[in-house]
């Protein structure tokens, strides 16, 4: 399963070489999680470098937690935490944790970001009633230690994802095996404690340190699985949980990547068909098949002569994959592809190139999923499954997904067993939201999560192709979220999905000729989902 997360505007800008970066200045310096829980959190100022303040005067701290929660007085690590405080004293509703997904996504800047997004939908009064808590899960970002095995693993230009021979496949196998060995050498002591259950127990330690009996939760993508894990382990401490873009608990984790390959193939074909519809603007082909063929011609050319000297076939795939995540990328990516094809101008593509030099998200992604569940250890299984899907026509994402997960095949231990998620009779109703054409977390995930938690209510965004699409301008969705967070109101129970919202044509099928496009979350100011780092 490909890494799934959301990034804040600050992080997106910083990736391009400008903007702000966030770190944490306050540290409790206390010996154990139990002590932290008894004395609270020593909040301090969030250190920000750059011209802007993405934290909007939020507070930051480090919360010390046990490396192994079964040994509470043993070795400790620390979790970076942020708080965007409530302003409505009269109607204070407690803490609202937010997690952007991943595994491996930094959530520190999400405390002020979530308040901004909710406010952008016209419900600032709801956000004002919560202390919104962001955090970097163990191993991520500003938490200590930060997991990094080989910072240059994904530097361009990489070997072609799609192996043309066994010899080419062996290059990636060796590369993946070495990465797993590097992780084991540097962080062998940490890797067995990177399960989602460990992260959920960290959340509960933060809850205790905050002096709260129960928590509220807003989880995007993998954040739904982390939230569901918390609800399974601590059902008596659950209040209002919003789960957007739900992970399928039946496919954790190897089978999830296979299902993702199919969903992304469908979504990329949707983008190619949309591009053909607007051939008068982009000049890439008048049918979806023609645009797809043109794309693979460009890809083959990039293997022979990298675009701008830096973008090979892998880098090209990584850039345009975001169109499979979010229709807000339809216009800009069709523009930059058109500029290269028709004018031989690589500047737009180069602006979106990940320069490498940072593997934190990739390292945590592999570490969590490797520890969570058992994966095939026989490479023949990986090869045969990928070759079968590719032959069936799932070309775009299959082999790239293999290599994004491949280090797990050589991990120093076999993980699992995966936690069996379960709903408890004490659980209040959760609000599950699922776009029916989500590529990263296919629609079955929403249905299965709904079965696991019978008291939940499931809202379908019909035809929605954007991953984790709440707080992005669909009033039908956003009003349901706001009402739930404000009063606990949920749709009535029905068989299957409990309520439906139609995807908005102007967001789901954007018009590139409009004076003002609503590309990439322009309605509510929401930041963009991305794929691999």
N, C-alpha and C positions, 0 to 999 in steps of 0.2 A: 504494500500500500504506500503510495507516494506521501511524502510529508504534506500535511494539511495544516495551514495556519492562516491567520490574518496578520497584516503588518500595519503599524501606525504610519501616519504620514511622515512623522519624523524619521522613522526607520527607513522608509522608502527613499526619502531625500538623502539621508546619510549614505545609503548604498551607492548613490551616484556621486559621492565625494563631497557633498556640502550638507549644510543643515546641522541639526543638533544630535548629540548622543547623550544618553542618560546613564548615570551610574548612581551608586548609593553611598551616602556619607555617614549615616548613623549606624552604629553597631552595638548590640546589647552587651557583648563581651561576657556573657553569663555562661556558666558551665554546663547547663543541661536544659532540655525542653521543659522539664518540670518547673525549674526556677523561672523561666520566661513566663510560663503560664501563670505563675503565682504573682508576678510583679508587673505584668503588662509589657508593652512594647515601647522602647525608647525611640520615639519618632524624631526624625531630624529632617533637614532640608535635602531635597533631591539635587544632587550635583548635575548640572547641565552644561555642556560645552557647545558653543555655537551661538548664532544670533537669536534663536527662538527658544521658547520654553515649552516643549511638548507636554511637560508635566503640569503646567498651569497652576503652579504653586502647591501641588500635591506634597504630601509628606512621604518620606521613605525610611526604611529601617532594614536591619538584618535580624531574622528570627532563627535562633539556634535550635536544631532538631537532632534527634539521634540518627546516626547512619543506619542503624538497625533498630526499628521500633520495638523489637522483641528484647532488646538490650538497652533500655532507656538511659542507663548510666555509663554506657560505653562511648565509643568515639562519636563525635558530633560533626555535622556540617551546618551550613546556614542557608536560609532561603531569603532572597531579596523580596521585600514587600512594599507596596505603596498604598496610600489611602487618600482618596478625594472625599473630603468631609461633607456631610449633609449640611444644608442651610435651613431646612424646615424643622425647627426644634419641636414644634407642637405635634407634628405628625411623623416623628422619627420611626423608621421601620427596621432598623438594625443594619447589618452588614450585607452587602451584595458582592460576592466574589465573581470575578470575570476571568475566563481562560480562553485564549485565542485559538487553541488547537496545537497541532504538530503531529506527534509529540516533538517538542523541541522549540515551540514558539515562546518568545519572550512576552510576558504579560504585564511587565512593570508599568508601561505607559498606558495600559488599558483602563486604569482607574479614571483618569480625567477623560480619556477618549470615549468611554461608554457614556459618561454624563453628557458629553458633547453630542454623541449620536442620538441618544434619547431626546435631548433637547431639540435636535434638528428635526425630529418628527412631530414637534409641537407639544411635547410632554415633559418639558423641563421641570415642571412641578413634581413629577413622579421621581425623577433622578434626585431631586433636592431632598427627598425623604430618606435616602440611604447614604451610609458610608460605603463608597465603592472601593473594593479591595482588589488591586492587581498584584501579581506575583510572578516571579521567574521560578518555575519548578526546579527541583533539584537537578544540578548539572547545567542549568541554562543561564546564559547571560550574566547578570550581576550576582547570581547566587554563587556560593563558594563551596567546593571548587567548581570552576567552569570546565566542563568536559570538552576536550579537544584531543584528537588522536593524530591527525595529520592535516594541518591547516591548508595545505596545498593540494589535497586530494582531488578537488573539483576545479583546479585551475585550468583555463583553456590553454591549448586546444586538446581535447581528450580523444581517445580512440572511438571510432564510430560505435554507437550503441548497438546497431544492428550488425551482428557478425556475418561477414560474407563467407567465412570458412571456420573450421575448427581451430585453426591457428589464431585467427582474430578473436575467437571466443576465449581462448586460453589467456590472451593478454588481459582481458577484463577479469577472468577468474583469478589470475595471479595478483592483479591490482586489488581486488576485493579481499583476497586472503591476507595480503600484507596489511591492509587497513585494520582488519579484525585483530591481527597479531599486535599491531601498534596500540590498539585500544587496550588489549589485555596487558601489555607491558607497562603502559602508563597508568592505567586505572583499573587494574584487576581487582583491587579492594572495593571499588565503588560499583562496578558493573552488576553484581548480583543483587544490589539494592536499588536498582533503577526501575522496578516494576511500577505500574500505575497504582497498585495498592500502596506502595511506599509514598508516592506523591499525594494520594488521598489522605494518608495518615499525617503527612506534613500539613495539609490543609486543616486537619482537625487540631493540630498543635497550634496553628495560627489562630484558629477560632478560640481556643482556650486562652491564648495570650491576649486576645481582644476582649476577653471577659463576656463572650456571647454564648448563650445556650444553644442557639440554632443559627444556621446560615441560610442565606439566599444565594442563588447561583445563576450565572449567565454563561453558558458554555457553547462555543462555536466548534463544530467539526469534532476533532478528537476531544475537545473540551466536553462534548456530550458523554463520551466514554469515561472520562475522569469524573464527571459529575455523577454518572450512574454508578461508578465504583464507590464513590463516597456514600451515595444513598444506600448501597448494599451493605457497606460496612458500618454505617452510622445512621440507621433509619430514624432514630429518635431525635436527630439533630438537623433534620431537613425541614426547610420551610418552603419558599417558592423557588422553583427550579425552571428556568427557560433553557431548552435544549434545541439548538438550531443546526441542522445538517447532521443528522444522527448516524453514528457508526453502527453497523450491523453487528450485534453481539454474537451472531452465529458464525461469523467469518473472521474472527480475531486469530491471527493476523495474515497468515499466508494466503488464504482464500480471498481475503479482501482485495489484495492487489490484482488478482485475476479478474474479479468482478469490476474493478476500477478500470481495467484495460478496455473492457467492452463499453462502459459508460463514456469514457473519454473519446473513444472512436466515434461514437454517435455524436458527441458534442462538437468534435472537430469537423465532422461532416456538416453539421449545422452551420458552423462558421464559414466553411467553404461555400455552402449554398447561399448564405447571406451575402457573401462577397460577390458571388456571381450575379445576384439580384441587382447589385449596384455596380455592374461592370462599367457603366457610363462614368463612374467616379474613379474606380481603381484599375480598370483595364487589365484584369488578371484572368478573364475567361467568362463566358456567358452561361456556363452550367457549373454546378457543384463539382462534377467529375473533372471538368476542364481546369478549374482552379486547383483542385487536389493534385492533378497531374502536374500542373505548373509548380506547385509547392515542392513536389518530390524531384522535379528537375533542378530547382534551386538547391535543394538539399544535396543532391548528387554533385552539383557543381561546387558546393562548399567543401565537400570532401576532397576534391581535387585542388581547389584553390580557395582557402578560407576567405570569407567575406570580410573586407577591410583588414585582412591579415590576421584576424582574431576569432572569427566565428566559423567554426566547423559545423558538421551536421548535428552534433549533440547540442552545441550552444544554440543553434537555430531552433531545434525542437524545444529546448527549455524556454526560450523566449516566447514562442507563439503558443505553447501549452496553456498559458494563462487565459487565452481565449476560450479554452474548454472549461475553465473555472468560472469566468465572469464575463457576461456580455458587454460590460463596460470596456473591455479590451477590443471588442470587434473593430471599432473605427480606427483607433490608433495603430493597431497591428496590421490591419489591411493597408493603411497608409504607408507604414514603413516597409512592408513587403513590396508594395507597388513602387515605392521610390527606388528600391534596389532593382527590381525586375525591369522597370521601364526607363529609369534614368541612371542606373548603376550608381546610385547614391547610397552608401552604406551607413551614413551618419545616424539615421533613426534606429537602425538595428544595433549599432554600437552603443547608443545611449542606454539600451536595455540589457546590455551584456553584463553578466555577473563576473567581475574580475577575479574571483576566487580569493584565497588567502584567509578564509574563515570556514571552519568545518563544525562549529559548535552545534548548529541546528541539525546537521546531518549525523553527527556523533550521538546526540541525545536521541534522535529519531531511531537509529539502529539499536541503541542500548535499551531503550524502553521496550520496543517490540520484540527484541531478542529475549529479554527477561520475562515478558508477559506470557508467552505461549511457546509451544513447541513448533519448530519449523523443520522442513525436510533437511536432512544432513547429507543426503545423496544428491550430488549435482545432476545426475541423470533426471531426477524428478523435475528440477527447475528447468533444465533444457527442454525436456519433452513437453512440459506444459506450455512453455513459451513458443516453441516451434509449432505446436498445434494451434494456438491462438493466432499466431502470425499467418499461418497457412489459411485459417478461416477468414482472414481479412481484417483482423484487428492489428493493423500495422503501426499506427502512430505511437502508441504508448507502451506496447508490450515489452520490448527489449529494454527500453529506458527504465521501466519499472523494475525489471529484473535486476539491473545493475544498481539501482537505488537501494535495493534491499539485500543484494548479494553478500555483503559482509556477514550477515547473520548466518549464512550457511557454514561459516568458518569460525563462528563465535567460540570463545573458550569454554562455554558450557551450553547445554540445551535447556532452554527456559521452560516456563510453565510449571504446573498446569495453569491454564487461564482461569481467572476468577469466574465463577458462575454467577452472573448478575441475577438479582431477584428483587421483586417488589415485596415490601413488608406491609402488614395491615396498618401500621402506624403512619405510613407515608401519606402526606397530603398530595393533592393532584399536581402533577408537573404539566408544563406546557411544552409539547414537542412540535417543532415546525420543520417541514420537509418540502423542498422543491422537487417536483416530480421528475425533472430531467437533470438533477444534480450529478455532475460527473465524478466529483471526489468522494462523496458519500451517496451512493445510489439509493433510490427511493425505498428499496427493501429495508434499509436500515431504520427508517422511521416506523415502518410497520412492525418490525421485530422488537424495537425498543418499546413500542406501545404495548405489545404482548407481555414483555417482561414487567412492565409497571402498569398494572390494570387500572389504577386510579388516575393515570395520566390522560391527557386529551391531545389528540394529534390533529394538526392543521396542515393541509396540503396546499402548496402554491402550485396551482395547475399550470403546467407548461413551463414552469420556471427553470431556466438553464443556469442560473447563477448559484454558486455554492454558498450556503449559509447566508441567506438573503434578507434576514430581518434588519430593520433600522436602515433601510436603503431606499426608501421612497414608496414602497407599496403600502398605502394607507390601511388597507384591509388587514395586512399582517401586523403593521406597527401599532395600530390601535388595539389589537388583541393582546399584544405583548404589554403595552402600557396599562391596559385595564387589569391584566393579571398581576403585574408588579404593584399596582396601586391598591387593588381591593381583593385580589385572589380570584377574580371572576374568570371562569373557564367556560368553553362551549359545552353544551349538553352532550351526553354520551350517546354515540351511535355505533353501529357495527362498522368496523374499519375506521377510516379517518372520521373524525368528529366534526370537522368544519373545512371549508374550502375558500381559498382566495385565488382569483385569476392573476396570472402574471401580467404585469403592465406592458403593453406593446411598446411604449416609448423607451422602456428600459430593456425589455427582452428582445426587441427587434429594432434597434436604434436606426434613426434616419441620418445618414452622413451629410445630407444636403441642408439639414435644418440649421438655422442661424446659431442656435444654442443647443448642442447635444447634451444629453444627460449621461454622458459616458462616465463609467467608473464611479458610480455612487454619487453623482453630482447633486442629487436631490437632498440627501440628508447629510452630506459631508462624510459619509462612511469611507473608511480606507479600504484598500483593495486586497482581495484574496490573491495569494500567489502560490506557485507550486514549489519546486525545488529551490533551494537558496542559490 
